[in-house]
Amino acid sequence: MNIHILDQAEDDLVDGYNFYENQEQGVGTYFLDSLYSDVESLILYAGIHQKRHKDYRRMLSKRFPFAIYYTNSKEEIKIHAVIDCRKDPAWIRGRLNI
């Protein structure tokens, strides 16, 4: 099964990296390592997460307050967004175009 991280989700990851790296050097790298590990776990666990918005399933990160929004088929997992859970729910719905 292939995992495809869409451009918007990559931008979300870069934003998260920059935020944490500005807090303390090295934390941004740890953030990316953790989130990419969570994304890779979808190879085993894709589809078990509840649908939260539209057709997007939401997996919560293990180490950071972020949610990974994805869709899946038999052939591919698409990561649509990686969003800070501390954001306003209305902002999240807008980001997911709901």
C-alpha positions as CSV (number, residue, x, y, z in Angstrom):
1,M,0.0,0.0,0.0
2,N,1.3,3.5,-0.9
3,I,1.1,6.6,1.3
4,H,0.8,9.9,-0.5
5,I,1.2,13.1,1.5
6,L,-0.5,15.8,-0.4
7,D,1.2,19.2,-0.8
8,Q,-1.1,20.9,1.8
9,A,-0.3,18.3,4.4
10,E,3.4,18.8,3.6
11,D,3.0,22.5,4.2
12,D,1.2,21.7,7.5
13,L,4.3,19.6,8.6
14,V,6.7,22.4,7.6
15,D,4.6,24.9,9.7
16,G,4.6,22.5,12.7
17,Y,8.4,22.0,12.3
18,N,9.0,25.8,12.2
19,F,6.8,26.3,15.2
20,Y,8.5,23.7,17.4
21,E,12.0,24.6,16.1
22,N,11.4,28.2,17.2
23,Q,10.5,27.0,20.6
24,E,13.8,25.0,21.1
25,Q,16.3,23.8,18.6
26,G,15.9,20.2,17.7
27,V,12.3,19.9,18.8
28,G,11.2,20.6,15.2
29,T,13.2,17.6,14.0
30,Y,11.7,15.4,16.7
31,F,8.2,16.7,15.7
32,L,8.8,15.6,12.1
33,D,10.2,12.2,13.1
34,S,7.2,11.6,15.3
35,L,4.6,12.6,12.8
36,Y,6.3,10.6,10.0
37,S,6.3,7.6,12.3
38,D,2.6,8.1,12.9
39,V,2.0,8.4,9.1
40,E,3.9,5.2,8.5
41,S,1.8,3.4,11.1
42,L,-1.2,3.9,8.7
43,I,0.2,1.1,6.6
44,L,-1.1,-1.2,9.3
45,Y,-3.9,0.8,10.8
46,A,-5.5,2.7,8.0
47,G,-9.3,2.5,8.1
48,I,-9.7,1.8,11.8
49,H,-10.0,5.5,12.7
50,Q,-13.3,7.2,13.0
51,K,-14.6,9.4,10.2
52,R,-14.6,12.9,11.7
53,H,-15.2,15.3,8.9
54,K,-16.8,14.4,5.6
55,D,-14.9,11.3,4.3
56,Y,-11.7,12.1,6.3
57,R,-10.6,9.8,9.0
58,R,-8.7,11.3,11.9
59,M,-5.6,9.7,13.6
60,L,-4.2,11.6,16.6
61,S,-0.5,11.8,16.9
62,K,1.1,9.9,19.8
63,R,3.5,12.7,20.9
64,F,2.1,16.0,19.7
65,P,-1.3,17.6,19.8
66,F,-1.8,17.1,16.1
67,A,-4.3,15.2,14.0
68,I,-3.6,13.5,10.7
69,Y,-6.6,13.6,8.4
70,Y,-6.6,11.0,5.7
71,T,-8.6,8.9,3.2
72,N,-7.8,5.4,2.1
73,S,-8.6,2.9,-0.5
74,K,-7.2,-0.6,-1.2
75,E,-4.3,0.9,-3.2
76,E,-3.4,4.2,-1.4
77,I,-3.6,6.2,1.7
78,K,-3.8,10.0,1.1
79,I,-2.8,12.4,3.8
80,H,-4.9,15.5,3.3
81,A,-4.0,17.6,6.4
82,V,-1.9,17.5,9.6
83,I,-3.6,20.0,11.9
84,D,-2.9,21.3,15.4
85,C,-5.8,20.1,17.5
86,R,-5.6,23.4,19.5
87,K,-7.0,25.3,16.5
88,D,-10.6,26.5,16.6
89,P,-12.9,23.7,15.3
90,A,-14.4,26.2,12.8
91,W,-11.0,26.8,11.4
92,I,-10.3,23.1,11.1
93,R,-13.6,22.6,9.2
94,G,-12.7,25.5,6.9
95,R,-9.2,24.0,6.3
96,L,-10.8,20.7,5.4
97,N,-13.3,22.5,3.1
98,I,-16.3,21.2,4.9
